[in-house]
Amino acid sequence: MEPLKKKLTPERTVEILAEHGTIITVEEAVILLEFIEKMGKLAIEHALDICR
C-alpha cells in the first residue's frame, strides 16, 4: 500500500490555526501533522482489530 499524499501543508496549518487564535510555527505544525497522522493510523488499526 502506498502512503497517502499529504494535502494539508504545515504552512496552511499555521494559517488555519491563526484564524482561530492559535499561533504556532511551521516547525510546530510539522510535528502536529505528524502526530495527527500517527494517531489516525493507530485509530484505523484499532478499528480493524475490533472487526476481526
Secondary structure as UniProt FT lines:
FT   HELIX           10..19
FT   TURN            20..21
FT   HELIX           26..51
//
